[in-house]
């Protein structure tokens, strides 16, 4: 009896598919577009954060190198 119920449910779903598919597309498409937009925004934010972090690290390294060079020059002069 269960197999007959499953067969009938499958047949009903198959018969209703042409009606249900456009409704599903109308529902899922905006959600997919929203998710795509949010993922692109997150990617841009991540890229911006990494660029900022890279610049900060480069600034710290450059300042440290300058201080070392300055200290060497002061030692040589005095």
Residue pairs with C-beta under 8 A, 6 or more apart in sequence:
13 20
